[in-house]
């Protein structure tokens, strides 16, 4: 499956200004609640923060893929956000991230969760495509490149 299967425009942004990781998590989960994908934004934020405590999900240079299992998630979904400025994500290389894919899904959707992580990895491993994403001027361009 491609990222287009999981990424929702309503949860995504280009040029988003946040002060840190937790504020980004709140922004994403609140959008997911507004669209009926989640019921409990704060519960999802707690799960994402707990996952980050185990190990940072900043797994590619400048890119983080925070993910968590949420019992109230209605399927597997991805928020794709290109931040206006990089933020600290506790990366092992110490470098901040600017592109964040937040993946949430129910505990029983293990196979789809893994497929979605694989689809993200495929996109960010392509250095030319990653560069075009990082330089996207607006949400339409960003999503078109992401789901091409």
N, C-alpha and C positions, 0 to 999 in steps of 0.2 A: 504494500500500500504506500501511497505517497503522503507527504505532509498535508496536502490539501484535504485529506480525509479527516484530519484532527484539528487543524488550525482554524480558529474562528476570528473573523475580523473584529467582532465586538470586544474581544479580549486582547487584541494586539495594538501596538502603537509604534510610531516613529517619532523620536525627539522627546520622549517622556522624561520629565525631570523628577528625580527622586533623590532623597538624601542617603538612602542605603538599601540594603537587601530586604529588610523587613518591611519597609515602606513599599517597595516594589511588590512583595508578596501580598500586602493588603490591597494594593491597587488591582492586581490580577484577580484575586479571589472575590473582591467586591463586584467586579464586572461579571464573574461567573455566577454569583448569586443573582445579580440583576437579570440575567438571561435564563435563570431557572436550572442551570447546570449543577449548581451546588445549593445547599440550604444553609450551611454554616461556614461563613468566611473565616472567622477566627479559629475554628477548629482546623481548617485547611492550613492557615498560616502556622499554627502550632506544629502541625505535621511536617510542613516544609522546613521550619526552623530545626526541629528535631533531626530531620534527615541531614541537614547541613552540619549539625554538631558531630555526627558520625564521621563525615568526610565531606569536604567541599565538593560541590558539583561543577566547579569551574574546571572543566576537563579538557578544554581546548583553549589556546591562547586567545584571550578576549571574549570567550564564550562560556556561558554557564547553562547547565541543563538541570535545574532543580526539579525534583519529582517526588511525589508522595501518593500514598493510597488513602483515599477518603471514602468512607462507607456511604456518604450521601451523594457521591458523584454519579451523575447520570451518563455513564459511558466514559470513554477516554477522551480527553481534550488537551489541546496545547495552546498556550498563549505565547506569541512571538513578539518580543519587544526590543526595539533598538533605542537605547537610552541616548539622551542628549549629551551626557558625559559619563565616562566610565565610573564604576563604583567598586569598592572592595568586596570581594566574595570569598575571602579566605583561601584563595588559590595557593596551591603548593609552590608555584613559581613566584608568588607574591605580586603578580600583575593583576590589575583590575579588569573587570569585564564590561563590555558595552552592549553585547547581544545576549539576550536571555530567553531561553525556551523553557517555560514552566509547564510541566506535564502532570496532570492529575487524573486519577481513575480509581474505580472501586477495587477493593482487595481481590475480588474473584477474576479480574481481567488481566491476569498475569501475561498471557501470550500477547494480547494486544498492546499492553504496556511495553513489553520488550520490542515489539515491532515498531512502535512509535519512537522509542529511543534509537533504534537502528535507522529509521528514516531521517531523524535529526543528524545522526552521525554521518550519514551519507552526504547530506547537504554541506555540513561544515568542514568535511575533509577535502572538498573541492575548493582549493584555494582561490581560484578565479571567481567562483560563485560566492564564496564567503566575502570576498572583497566587494563585490557588487552589492551584497546585502548591507555591508557596513557603510557603504556610500549612498544608499538609497535616499533620495530627497524627500520622499513622502510615503504614506502607507500603501497607496495603490502600487507604486513601483516595487516597494518592499515585498508585498504579498505576491505580486506577479512573479518576481524572481524566486521567492521561496517555494511557490507551488508549481513552477515550470517543469 
